[in-house]
């Protein structure tokens, strides 16, 4: 597992966090607004002006850890792949050397340091890239300074999923700064609220170039502020996304520039790069692009009905349900499971018609929310992840313990939908 974008074993250096749903913090002109989901479409892009590009891609590249060399490599990849004038690529970089934090504007063949007026980079030229307030200030500044028709935020770093403590050796969630802090799932609401309000609309794509972030719960966490989620169900190799191939596709006309097309090209270029001769080192990789609105509006309601039916039929059918869970595609975080594969297996079991019927209905809605998935049908020999369908969900096995954080909407917003958690608690009762 060496070189993977996963957890380090360092103890937590500092404790940070934002109260989800609480009032603004004292950040001068860059204050966190009170969390308020968009109930109606807001005014489009309050900073929009003539000459806006098609896309502004904001990269939070937190390499103040053992991924430092990969961070430098990926910025070189970006510069090698970027052509044309339709896309801004703005990188907030933090490496493992004191005073090396900077904001770069990537250009064809190179990069320029951008003077942000001290908004993000203090006089020391050193930031805590694990601080959610720093990320929020960066996104707001980038959207104001580089207006575009579409916006993407790419969080590049380690990742461990929706929880701190998924496994005994995991003490952080994502965006690890070994000299600072890290971020938790609950921090995404305040961060993306700032970004969406600056853009005047939802952020088109939220991507995690990090391990283990392709969760249904993550899609739910950001549903009010983002339209598409890109993440991996499993760990990522250290090489991560293949920016050269992706940016070449975007800027040479090989794919469109709609959010779905941009996300699809990202997933495809990632998968291709790990095929034989693809240029990157790794195997059994996964990556998915998720239509958040379809997942939350179309799939989750039917998934809730499915969960209720599972719980209702649990007393009579637990051995069969447990068998399906045990055979479901799982990844590094073994207390999570691939949703689509589980529902496919349930359909094939000898279970009551209401359970199998709801599994079929839920699977159909689920598949409509998957824009692109790798490995999918394009993989060659990815046996250990061959049944990856797009998203995992928290799903401890019958002999696991239940993480009660899952019931707290201030930590995991999906707790607002209690049907699945209610089933899980009954499922793992001894």
Buried (B, 14 or more C-beta within 10 A) or exposed (E): EEBBBBBBEEEEBEEBBBBBBEEEBEBEEBBBEEBEEBEEEBEEBBBBEEEBBBBBBBBBBBBBBBBBEBBBBBBBBBBBBBBEEEBBBBBBBBBBEEEBBBBBBBBBEEBEEBEBEEBBBEEEEBBBBBBBBBBBBBBBBBBEBBBBBBBBBBBBBBBBBBBBBBBEEBBBBBBBBBBBBBBBBBBBBBBBBBBBBBBBBBBBBBBBBBBBBBBBBBBBBBBBBBBBBBBBBBBBBBBBBBBBBBBBBBBEEEBEBEBBBBBBBBBBBBBBBBBEEBEBEBBBBBBBBBBBBBBBEBBBBBBBBBBBBBBBBBEEBBEBBBBBBEBBBBBBBEBBBBBBBBBBBBBEBEBEEBBBBBBBBBBEBBBEBBBBBBBBEBBEEBEEBEBBBBBBBBBBBBEEEBBEBBBEBEBBBBBEBBBBBBBBBBBBEE
